[in-house]
């Protein structure tokens, strides 16, 4: 019985191994027009992160609505870690 429990436990552990992340480009939404301070700093940051981590990033500008359009798009996206919001305070 003990061996059966250990075998079942090992099967669950083996099946729960982490998948490679990211398996597709990571989208970063900027709620401002291109060329502004937040857009420029986001592009510099993603370039450095891409060089260091080897991941692909896509910076997507969604201006309008005082940031509401981009924020809503991120809120409605799947909670999988592939859509991020770059905002300022």
C-alpha positions as CSV (number, residue, x, y, z in Angstrom):
1,X,0.0,0.0,0.0
2,X,2.8,2.4,0.9
3,X,4.5,1.8,-2.5
4,X,1.2,2.5,-4.3
5,X,0.9,5.8,-2.5
6,X,4.5,6.7,-3.3
7,X,3.9,5.8,-7.0
8,X,0.8,8.0,-7.2
9,X,2.6,10.8,-5.5
10,X,5.5,10.6,-8.0
11,X,3.1,10.6,-10.9
12,X,1.5,13.8,-9.7
13,X,4.8,15.5,-9.1
14,X,6.1,14.5,-12.6
15,X,3.0,15.8,-14.3
16,X,3.1,19.2,-12.5
17,X,6.6,20.2,-13.8
18,X,6.7,23.8,-14.9
19,X,6.3,24.7,-18.5
20,X,8.8,26.9,-20.3
21,X,7.9,30.6,-19.8
22,X,7.4,32.4,-22.0
23,X,6.2,30.3,-24.9
24,X,5.1,33.4,-26.9
25,X,6.0,37.1,-26.8
26,X,4.9,39.1,-23.7
27,X,2.7,42.1,-24.5
28,X,3.3,45.3,-22.6
29,X,0.5,47.9,-23.0
30,X,1.3,51.5,-22.6
31,X,-1.7,53.8,-22.0
32,X,-0.1,56.8,-23.7
33,X,0.8,57.8,-27.3
34,X,4.1,56.8,-28.8
35,X,7.1,59.0,-28.1
36,X,6.2,60.0,-24.5
37,X,8.3,59.4,-21.4
38,X,6.4,56.2,-20.4
39,X,6.6,54.8,-23.9
40,X,10.3,55.6,-24.3
41,X,11.2,54.2,-20.9
42,X,9.2,51.0,-21.6
43,X,10.9,50.4,-24.9
44,X,14.4,50.9,-23.3
45,X,13.4,48.6,-20.4
46,X,12.1,45.9,-22.7
47,X,15.1,46.0,-24.9
48,X,17.4,45.5,-21.9
49,X,15.2,42.7,-20.5
50,X,15.1,41.0,-23.9
51,X,18.9,41.1,-24.1
52,X,19.4,39.8,-20.6
53,X,16.6,37.2,-20.5
54,X,16.3,36.3,-24.1
55,X,12.5,36.8,-24.1
56,X,10.5,38.6,-26.7
57,X,8.4,41.6,-25.8
58,X,5.9,43.6,-27.8
59,X,5.2,47.2,-26.7
60,X,1.7,48.2,-27.7
61,X,0.4,51.8,-27.3
62,X,-3.2,52.2,-26.4
63,X,-3.8,55.9,-25.7
64,X,-7.1,57.4,-24.8
65,X,-9.6,57.6,-22.0
66,X,-6.9,58.8,-19.6
67,X,-5.4,55.3,-19.6
68,X,-8.7,53.5,-19.3
69,X,-8.5,51.8,-22.7
70,X,-5.2,50.1,-22.0
71,X,-6.2,49.3,-18.4
72,X,-9.4,47.7,-19.5
73,X,-7.6,45.7,-22.2
74,X,-5.2,44.3,-19.6
75,X,-8.0,43.6,-17.1
76,X,-10.0,41.6,-19.8
77,X,-6.9,39.6,-20.9
78,X,-6.3,36.1,-19.8
79,X,-4.5,35.9,-16.4
80,X,-1.5,34.0,-17.9
81,X,1.3,36.6,-17.4
82,X,1.6,37.4,-21.1
83,X,-0.1,40.8,-20.9
84,X,1.2,43.6,-18.7
85,X,0.5,47.3,-18.2
86,X,3.1,49.9,-17.9
87,X,1.7,53.0,-16.1
88,X,3.1,55.8,-14.0
89,X,2.0,57.4,-10.8
